[in-house]
């Protein structure tokens, strides 16, 4: 058998690619399914990255809420000869904060707090109304939707008033204008934007009220419950 006869038994089919239109390729069902699959994967990846960036970028927040504070005269220097009973008085706080993520669990949280605190000295039937600008710097540790935080706080006195026998007077210039405290608390993020927090504050320095010969001192104790919204 000649070689030409062998090759003649095979029919070589040549595809004319110029006759295949782009429409025929795109309209292929397999090709369309691949397009949809790639689109879904792309959207999932984009949403995951966006959510991660949303959680790890710095966030501002506003908090409002009631507070309780006690002017602990027994921790003053010198301490009173007769212990003075504690008197926890209601107050209010307005807070602006910035949450700076350090990683997925740790965040740094500087705050500007406008704290309106009330107090009493039961030994002299005197009540006090003090307004402070407090600036805590807190380290926050995240455990799912719950976070623990703690850190130091420095505060500057804005105004101070006292009431004795119904007579009110301004004692801003007779009151120690600095306060240093330690703060610890817990926060719960119950939605993407809203959260609630509770904290306890222990004063570290003595705050004096009055002139030299008639001065008395106390240390702050406080607790607060706040509702916050993130921006």
PAFI-883973 format. One line per 5 residues: number of its first residue (from 1); for each residue x, y, z of C-alpha. Coordinates in pm, 1 decimal. Layout:
BEGIN
NUM) X/Y/Z; ...;
***
This chain:
BEGIN
1) 0.0/0.0/0.0; 127.2/338.2/-94.2; 175.3/603.0/164.9; -55.7/830.2/-29.7; -329.7/572.3/12.7;
6) -277.2/562.4/388.8; -310.8/939.3/425.2; -612.1/941.3/199.6; -804.1/736.1/458.2; -781.2/1022.6/708.0;
11) -1004.2/1325.9/672.4; -851.8/1632.7/827.2; -1110.7/1884.3/933.2; -984.7/2240.4/924.1; -1176.2/2489.6/1129.9;
16) -1222.9/2827.2/976.1; -1191.0/3049.5/1286.8; -1286.1/3356.3/1092.7; -1633.4/3210.9/1054.5; -1678.7/3185.2/1431.4;
21) -1817.9/3513.2/1560.3; -1761.6/3667.7/1903.9; -2131.9/3632.6/1967.5; -2106.3/3254.9/1932.2; -1830.8/3239.5/2196.1;
26) -2004.0/3466.0/2447.5; -2340.3/3296.7/2400.1; -2187.5/2965.1/2499.3; -2370.2/2851.0/2819.7; -2044.3/2739.1/2984.8;
31) -1886.1/3076.1/2921.4; -2186.4/3260.9/3074.1; -2176.7/3044.7/3386.0; -1807.3/3121.6/3432.5; -1881.4/3493.6/3405.2;
36) -2142.9/3470.5/3679.4; -1910.5/3265.8/3901.8; -1625.3/3513.9/3867.3; -1861.0/3804.9/3934.7; -1992.6/3643.1/4255.6;
41) -1639.5/3566.1/4376.6; -1531.3/3923.0/4304.7; -1824.1/4071.8/4495.3; -1763.1/3843.2/4793.9; -1395.5/3935.9/4803.8;
46) -1472.8/4307.5/4773.0; -1732.6/4298.2/5051.0; -1493.0/4108.7/5281.2; -1215.4/4362.6/5225.5; -1456.0/4654.5/5270.3;
51) -1588.8/4513.7/5599.7; -1235.5/4451.4/5728.5; -1134.5/4805.9/5636.8; -1454.4/4935.7/5801.7; -1362.8/4759.6/6128.5;
56) -990.4/4844.9/6128.3; -1006.4/5211.3/6032.8; -1018.1/5487.9/6300.0; -1374.4/5567.6/6406.5; -1525.9/5867.0/6583.1;
61) -1807.9/5819.8/6831.7; -2042.5/6020.9/7052.6; -2160.6/5902.3/7395.8; -2423.3/6033.7/7636.5; -2532.3/5903.4/7972.3;
66) -2589.8/5943.6/8345.8; -2323.4/5912.3/8611.8; -2285.8/5880.9/8988.4; -2001.8/6039.8/9184.0; -1890.0/6053.6/9544.9;
71) -1658.0/6313.7/9695.1; -1471.7/6089.5/9937.6; -1364.9/6329.0/10215.0; -1224.0/6042.6/10419.8; -944.2/6002.6/10163.0;
76) -842.8/6366.5/10196.9; -523.3/6486.0/10360.5; -558.9/6528.0/10647.2; -853.4/6292.3/10689.9; -1144.1/6425.1/10902.1;
81) -1137.2/6336.4/11270.9; -1486.5/6189.7/11236.3; -1546.1/5985.3/10918.3; -1793.4/6143.7/10677.9; -2060.6/5919.8/10527.9;
86) -2046.8/5869.2/10150.7; -2300.9/6057.6/9940.6; -2335.0/5940.9/9579.9; -2488.9/6211.9/9364.3; -2622.2/6195.1/9006.1;
91) -2454.2/6369.8/8716.7; -2427.4/6360.2/8338.3; -2157.7/6312.6/8073.3; -2114.0/6408.7/7707.4; -1827.6/6224.5/7539.5;
96) -1645.2/6256.5/7206.9; -1400.3/5974.8/7137.4; -1171.6/5839.8/6869.3; -1112.3/5465.1/6844.9; -779.3/5380.9/6675.5;
101) -738.7/5007.5/6597.8; -387.5/4872.7/6661.3; -481.7/4525.6/6539.9; -798.0/4311.1/6526.7; -828.4/4302.6/6908.2;
106) -646.5/4604.6/7053.5; -752.5/4967.1/7012.4; -638.0/5299.3/7153.7; -925.9/5522.3/7264.5; -859.7/5888.9/7351.9;
111) -1166.8/6076.3/7475.2; -1291.2/6427.3/7549.3; -1549.7/6409.5/7827.3; -1764.1/6695.4/7953.5; -1850.5/6568.5/8301.4;
116) -2106.5/6742.7/8521.1; -2059.9/6607.5/8873.2; -2249.1/6678.0/9194.7; -2138.4/6603.8/9548.5; -2209.3/6667.0/9915.7;
121) -2029.9/6714.2/10242.5; -2277.5/6572.6/10495.0; -2073.5/6705.3/10788.0; -2148.1/7065.1/10689.0; -2468.3/7025.5/10481.4;
126) -2286.6/7167.3/10179.4; -2355.8/7058.8/9821.5; -2125.7/7105.7/9522.0; -2172.4/7127.6/9145.8; -1853.1/7085.9/8944.1;
131) -1796.9/7071.1/8566.5; -1483.8/6907.8/8428.8; -1318.3/6852.9/8091.6; -1179.5/6499.5/8126.9; -932.7/6344.3/7883.5;
136) -885.7/5969.5/7939.9; -659.0/5763.9/7715.1; -782.7/5404.5/7722.7; -651.5/5076.1/7589.1; -936.7/4856.5/7467.2;
141) -927.7/4478.6/7425.3; -1198.6/4328.3/7204.2; -1361.9/3992.2/7278.4; -1621.3/3954.0/7003.8; -1894.0/4212.1/7058.2;
146) -1770.0/4282.7/7414.0; -1463.9/4496.2/7490.2; -1269.9/4564.5/7809.4; -1089.9/4895.3/7857.1; -870.9/5069.5/8112.6;
151) -635.9/5364.3/8135.3; -544.4/5695.9/8300.7; -755.3/6010.4/8298.8; -655.9/6375.5/8341.3; -919.0/6644.1/8396.7;
156) -930.6/7023.0/8408.5; -1189.4/7209.6/8616.4; -1426.5/7430.7/8418.0; -1658.4/7565.7/8687.7; -1733.2/7496.0/9054.3;
161) -2024.2/7609.7/9270.4; -2133.0/7534.5/9622.5; -2464.5/7570.8/9801.5; -2481.5/7630.0/10178.7; -2821.5/7686.8/10345.0;
166) -2971.8/7769.4/10007.4; -2704.7/8029.6/9926.1; -2508.2/7958.7/9608.0; -2157.1/8086.1/9541.5; -1890.8/8046.1/9275.1;
171) -1583.2/7868.1/9414.3; -1401.4/7798.5/9085.9; -1091.9/7991.2/9198.7; -1096.5/7823.1/9541.1; -1099.2/7468.8/9401.6;
176) -807.3/7256.2/9284.1; -825.5/7272.6/8905.6; -661.0/6938.6/8821.8; -782.9/6583.8/8869.4; -606.6/6255.5/8792.3;
181) -790.0/5922.8/8795.7; -778.1/5560.8/8683.4; -1064.1/5431.3/8467.4; -1177.2/5076.3/8388.6; -1491.3/4941.8/8226.2;
186) -1668.2/4728.5/7969.0; -1835.4/4805.8/7634.8; -2089.9/4607.6/7432.0; -2129.9/4664.4/7056.0; -2489.9/4550.4/6997.4;
191) -2511.8/4675.3/6636.9; -2282.5/4805.1/6366.1; -2324.3/5165.5/6483.3; -2454.0/5157.4/6842.7; -2286.8/5046.4/7163.5;
196) -2329.7/5081.4/7539.9; -2056.8/5108.6/7802.3; -2017.2/5112.1/8179.6; -1713.4/5235.4/8371.4; -1573.3/5298.6/8715.8;
201) -1341.6/5585.5/8806.2; -1110.2/5613.2/9106.1; -948.3/5947.9/9182.1; -573.4/5938.9/9247.6; -496.2/6292.5/9361.8;
206) -637.7/6508.5/9641.9; -869.1/6787.1/9527.2; -874.5/7079.5/9767.3; -1161.1/7321.2/9824.8; -1136.2/7646.2/10020.9;
211) -867.4/7886.7/10134.4; -545.1/7780.5/10305.1; -662.3/7794.0/10666.1; -1004.3/7645.0/10587.0; -917.0/7401.2/10306.7;
216) -1050.8/7049.5/10289.0; -968.3/6772.7/10044.5; -1134.4/6474.6/9881.5; -1079.4/6207.9/9616.9; -1335.1/6132.8/9349.3;
221) -1511.3/5801.0/9304.8; -1746.6/5760.7/9011.1; -1947.6/5528.6/8790.1; -2113.4/5595.5/8453.9; -2343.9/5425.5/8205.2;
226) -2335.2/5556.4/7846.8; -2501.6/5496.2/7513.7; -2284.7/5561.4/7210.1; -2303.7/5585.6/6831.3; -2012.2/5543.1/6590.1;
231) -1958.3/5757.8/6279.4;
***
